[in-house]
């Protein structure tokens, strides 16, 4: 029971703040309250309190005692309340409140008087200590004045000493004295408004200027080396120390003066208008500088401190001058510039720059950056002047590739498709067993990538910027040309010659050609990925994201797919004789089952001989697996079409076909071999043959009684499709008169079976199967995209190959659909079986009269 209900709806609950305030005033501690009645809380429940006082019936005997205790508590509380009221009345007496206010006013007055006295005391103390503060300030100023005068005296003495030392050219002492003068004079900068100090300050600046002028004259005399008055190296070494004290600008000026004098002769000898300055004499420039640098290090350069890096400054200035000359020479040459002259000059330049970097054990760009003038941009390398003109090199590579592949492209466009793609003869296409072993890949592909590697290494030595990226574009161009003009034509078989119906022979040269294209295209797409990674390692960071050969690799995958399709066409032609014999068999005239049919042996021999040739020719197992997946679907499709063409089948014919199908299934299971068979292959084969077996088992079932025949159809096929049931009757060869009654019974029985689907795999049956197969297959894998395969010219859009499929080599290709089912006549909301037409063969039916038997 809540507090609200205890006090009634008319009483408001006490706020928590009020309860806490009451407890604080009455000095109540809720944690130490033993009696629940003494606790101030909104959670008080009288029912719980009564249950504590009287927990059972026996405790009711204590009722009078409890009542007496509660009455005594009530009296005590009432007395306490009365006492508190009386105390409150006394505290609220107006006379008492007035007295308290008067006391507060007196207290405030006393505080005001104390504050006034404190202010007076502070003034007295300040007056007493005023003289002391003045003395402290005077002492401080006196000490500062004495220190300043002492420093001024030291500065004046140092200036006098510095003047004497400068006149006597004692640069070793000058460097020390000058450093002291600069350090002392820095403390007088705030006092330059004082006339005397200002005079001294100007004198300091004047002496530094005089010393600088004197140093420049000393260095000029040392640079020019007057034999009458030779300069002493030791004196110049001390002068370098003075220059460091004067500041970095003085040191820079002296270095620039020395570099200008050293390279003065270089400008005169190697003018761009003279023969020595021509591009073919660039080696003379570098030889001249090496001599100058050697003389510098052995003679004049030894007096300079190592931290001055005078050799770096000399090299940097030489680079700046030479680069300007190279830019002018290359621009002037224009189209007359030959690739030989360009590469030779660039090679010598790169070797020279590399030798300098190796000499100082520093990267070239760091040397140039450290020695460039502070207010000017960093000097660029001499080899960078060739960058805009390296298009000549890239064009030369383009022309060389065009000449290299011209023969192979021309041979691919000839009418005879079996001519070798390479200039070397191909004995491997011979069918003789004692001929040479077929080549694995086209030698033109290895030559192409060898040339790519050579040109890439050469270009990377010349430039890793725009020129290397342009070369990458040339590589992309000729990879695309090679795939489209050399490999692609070989994967497109010419018009197939009409073969006799029983001819199961195939052209071994065609198989070798297709396998050769598969191996070559796989080699190209794999090596293209390595080429892309190699280019990214060498090229500058700004071009890395733009380097990709994925589109060209996809073209090679297209060539592989086209070659696999060509192999499947050859396999179809090899099996044509056996399936023609099957389609011409009069199954309705069979009286008994006699074991497997003769065409099964012919079919097995044709497939086995075909695959025995293919297996050793294709290197990558993933492409062999892809081929066997599609070959399995092809054989089952041809089997289905032949059975459809040979209808009516009757019960005995259906039993014979069931036996033949079992033999073919057993052979197809062993076809890839243990090394190539996969779970996907086995699963696809089992699924396809299971549906074919279900179809044949329905055909084998007698139509009498009709209820049993229809029930067997619903169990094996699993749909309630009227058209699918009629296809079964047509395959069995059921007379038209019996068909009508069977169809009526079918409608009657299936109308009560709501669990049947409206479609099944029979919904995709083709009533007019094509004579030959040809269409598109999925990509054999290993590429990031699903690649279309070449199609047979003249093949219809509903080609039977569109129904063939196999598990991908390494998961479904990116972008491929996962639902290849075709549902015909399926209404919204109806149940259906998900049927992947690419996973199952397309059956064909012909409602016309049966084919005449041979």
Buried (B, 14 or more C-beta within 10 A) or exposed (E): EEBEEEBEEEEEEBEEEEBEEEBEEEEBEEEEBEEEEEBBEBEBBEEEEEEEBBEEEEEEEEEEEBEEEEEEEEEEEEEEEEEEEEEEEEEEEEEEEEEEEEEEEEEEEEEEEEEEEEEEEEEEEEEEEEEEEEEEEEEEEEEEEEEBEEBBEEBBEBBEBBBEBBEEBBBBBBBBBBBBBBEBBEEBEEBEEBEEBEEBBEBBEEBBEBBBEBBBEBBBBBBEEEEEEEBEEEBBBBBBBBBBBBEEEBBBBBBEBBBEBBBEEBEEEBEBEEEEBBBEBBBBBBEBBBEBBEEBEEEBBEBBEEEBBBBBBBBBBBBBBBBEBBBBBBEEBEEEBEBEBBBBBBBBBBBBBEEBBEEBEBEBEEBBEEBBBEEEEEBBBBBBBBBEBBBBBBEBBBEBBBEBBEEBBEBBEEEEBEBBBBEEEBEBBBEEEEEEEBBBBBBBBBBBBEBBBEBBEBBBBBBBBBBBBBBBEBBBBBBBBBBBBBBBBBBBBEEBEEBEBEEBEBBBBBBBBBBBBBBBBBBBBBBBEEBBEBBBEBBEEEBBEEBBBEEBBBBBBBBBBBBBBBBBBBBBBBBBBBBBBBBBBBBBEBEEBEEBBEBBEBBBEBBEBBBEBBBEBBBBBBBBBBBBBBBBBBBBBBBBBBBBBBBBBBBBBBBBBBBBBBBBBEBBBEBBEEEBBBEBBBEBBEBBBEBBBBBBBBBBBEBEEBEEBBBBBBEBBBBBBEEBBBBBBBBBBBEEEBBEEBBEBBEEBBEEEEEBBBBBBBBBBBEEBBEBBBBBBBBBBBBEBBBEBBBBEEBEEEBBBBBBBBBBBEEEBEEBEEEBBBBEEBEEEEEBBEBBBBBBBBBBBBEEEBBEEE
